Amino acid sequence: MKLNVTLLGGDCHRSFTLSGRVGQTLHHLMQAKGQGVTSLENPALRLAAYIHSLRELGFVIDTESEPHDGPYPGYHARYRLLSKVILERDQDGGAI
């Protein structure tokens, strides 16, 4: 998956082509809107690493710690995209 996106805000807009799991993670964050994403709902072994990569590019992503039950109770992270992002087109040139 390759996405062409524009990150709004700051002194000027910045455009990126994101691919692989980082692009997929941004796409999931954009689709989830205010609900956010977790590794429990969208299994990804390295979700925190993909979030870190997006943050290094300048995307603002909130992290909320949530408790969970089950055989291994504990906490997991819920990530929410706070940045304004325009998704322009996919690699095939189609509008999204």
Secondary structure, 3 states (H helix, E strand, C coil): CEEEEEECCCCCCEEEEEEHHHHHHHHHHHHHHHHCEECCCCCCCCHHHHHHHHHHHCCCEEEEEEEECCCCCEEEEEEEECCCEEEEEECCCCEC
